[in-house]
Amino acid sequence: MTIYIETDRLILRDWDEEDLLPFQQMNANQQVRRFFPSLLSYRRSELDMQKMDEIIKEHGIGLFAVELKETGGWLGFIGLNYISENSKYSFEELPFYEIGWRLIPEVWGNGIASEGAEAVLDYAATHGIEEVYSLTAEQNVSSIKVMEKINMQLYDHFEYPELSNYNPLKKHVRYYKKLNK
Ligand SMILES: CC(C)(COP(=O)(O)OP(=O)(O)OC[C@H]1O[C@@H](n2cnc3c(N)ncnc32)[C@H](O)[C@@H]1OP(=O)(O)O)[C@@H](O)C(=O)NCCC(=O)NCCS
C-alpha cells in the first residue's frame, strides 16, 4: 500500500483488494447513485477499481481510496480524474482534470469530502496541475456544497451527454478553480 496524501482524519492511498467489496456495494447503492444515470454492476466496479489503481501507480495522482486513520475503515474515494480529448464531453477546454468524490452514506455530513478534496487540490498544485474542474447534476446539493467549501467557482451549466432531454439528471453544473503554484 502506498499513501499519497494524509490529512487530520484521512489517508488517501492506492487501492487494495479488500476495497473491492465495499466499493461494489457503494456503487450498487441507490442513495449513493441518486444523481447518476445508473447503478454499477459488480463487474463494472471491479474494472473501474483496477483502472483507478493503475492510473495512480503510473501517474502518482488519480482517484484515491480514502481510509479513516483512526479505524483503518474504507470510506470511498476522492481525487482527480483526467478527462481526455476523446471523452464523451464536448467542452472546449478538454483535456482537463476533474476533482471528484464518492463516499459511503454512513459518513456523509462530517466534512470528510471537503477535507480530502482540499488536500487533493494542494497535492495537485505541487504536481504541476494548474486548474481543476468539477462536474455534477444541478440537484446534487451536497456535492455542490463541497465544491463551494473548497473555493471553486461556478463556471457554467451544461447538458450531460448520453442522456435523453427528458432525463431530470440532464442538467449539470461545472465548477472551476485555478491552483496556486
Ligand atoms: C457528495 C459527497 C461526497 C459529500 O460527502 P460529505 O463528506 O458528506 O461532504 P461534506 O460533509 O464535506 O459536505 C457536504 C455538505 O453538504 C451538506 N448536505 C448534505 N446533504 C445535503 C442535502 N440533501 N441538502 C443540502 N445540503 C446537504 C452537508 O451538510 C455539508 O454542508 P455543511 O458542511 O455546510 O454542513 C457524498 O454525499 C456522496 O458520496 N454522495 C454520493 C456520490 C456523489 O454524488 N458524488 C459526487 C458526484 S459528482
The ligand as a MOL file (V3000), in Angstrom:
LIG
                    3D

  0  0  0     0  0            999 V3000
M  V30 BEGIN CTAB
M  V30 COUNTS 48 50 0 0 0
M  V30 BEGIN ATOM
M  V30 1 C -21.0810 14.3230 -2.2650 0
M  V30 2 C -20.4910 13.6090 -1.0620 0
M  V30 3 C -19.1380 13.0180 -1.4240 0
M  V30 4 C -20.3280 14.6160 0.0830 0
M  V30 5 O -19.5980 13.9970 1.1370 0
M  V30 6 P -19.6020 14.5990 2.6190 0
M  V30 7 O -18.4160 14.0210 3.3310 0
M  V30 8 O -20.9300 14.3980 3.2070 0
M  V30 9 O -19.3470 16.1250 2.3240 0
M  V30 10 P -19.1000 17.2770 3.3890 0
M  V30 11 O -19.5860 16.8240 4.7390 0
M  V30 12 O -17.6810 17.7150 3.2470 0
M  V30 13 O -20.0410 18.4310 2.8310 0
M  V30 14 C -21.3630 18.1640 2.4380 0
M  V30 15 C -22.1870 19.3910 2.6600 0
M  V30 16 O -23.4550 19.2190 2.0400 0
M  V30 17 C -24.4790 19.3230 3.0280 0
M  V30 18 N -25.5490 18.4470 2.6070 0
M  V30 19 C -25.5560 17.1090 2.5850 0
M  V30 20 N -26.7290 16.6630 2.0840 0
M  V30 21 C -27.4650 17.7670 1.7910 0
M  V30 22 C -28.7600 17.9850 1.2450 0
M  V30 23 N -29.5250 16.9480 0.8710 0
M  V30 24 N -29.2080 19.2430 1.0970 0
M  V30 25 C -28.4290 20.2840 1.4620 0
M  V30 26 N -27.1700 20.1530 1.9520 0
M  V30 27 C -26.7140 18.9050 2.1330 0
M  V30 28 C -23.8020 18.9680 4.3170 0
M  V30 29 O -24.4940 19.4730 5.4230 0
M  V30 30 C -22.4580 19.6540 4.1190 0
M  V30 31 O -22.5350 21.0600 4.2440 0
M  V30 32 P -22.0290 21.8290 5.5600 0
M  V30 33 O -20.6170 21.4740 5.7610 0
M  V30 34 O -22.2530 23.2510 5.2000 0
M  V30 35 O -22.9040 21.3280 6.6510 0
M  V30 36 C -21.4090 12.4510 -0.5890 0
M  V30 37 O -22.6850 12.9900 -0.3320 0
M  V30 38 C -21.5360 11.3460 -1.6170 0
M  V30 39 O -20.6990 10.4510 -1.6790 0
M  V30 40 N -22.5970 11.3600 -2.4420 0
M  V30 41 C -22.8600 10.3280 -3.4340 0
M  V30 42 C -21.8750 10.3430 -4.5630 0
M  V30 43 C -21.8820 11.6550 -5.2870 0
M  V30 44 O -22.9500 12.2060 -5.5710 0
M  V30 45 N -20.6770 12.1190 -5.6240 0
M  V30 46 C -20.4940 13.3280 -6.3510 0
M  V30 47 C -20.8030 13.1350 -7.7530 0
M  V30 48 S -20.2930 14.4790 -8.7440 0
M  V30 END ATOM
M  V30 BEGIN BOND
M  V30 1 1 1 2
M  V30 2 1 2 3
M  V30 3 1 2 4
M  V30 4 1 2 36
M  V30 5 1 4 5
M  V30 6 1 5 6
M  V30 7 2 6 7
M  V30 8 1 6 8
M  V30 9 1 6 9
M  V30 10 1 9 10
M  V30 11 2 10 11
M  V30 12 1 10 12
M  V30 13 1 10 13
M  V30 14 1 13 14
M  V30 15 1 14 15
M  V30 16 1 15 16
M  V30 17 1 15 30
M  V30 18 1 16 17
M  V30 19 1 17 18
M  V30 20 1 17 28
M  V30 21 1 18 19
M  V30 22 1 18 27
M  V30 23 2 19 20
M  V30 24 1 20 21
M  V30 25 1 21 22
M  V30 26 2 21 27
M  V30 27 1 22 23
M  V30 28 2 22 24
M  V30 29 1 24 25
M  V30 30 2 25 26
M  V30 31 1 26 27
M  V30 32 1 28 29
M  V30 33 1 28 30
M  V30 34 1 30 31
M  V30 35 1 31 32
M  V30 36 2 32 33
M  V30 37 1 32 34
M  V30 38 1 32 35
M  V30 39 1 36 37
M  V30 40 1 36 38
M  V30 41 2 38 39
M  V30 42 1 38 40
M  V30 43 1 40 41
M  V30 44 1 41 42
M  V30 45 1 42 43
M  V30 46 2 43 44
M  V30 47 1 43 45
M  V30 48 1 45 46
M  V30 49 1 46 47
M  V30 50 1 47 48
M  V30 END BOND
M  V30 END CTAB
M  END
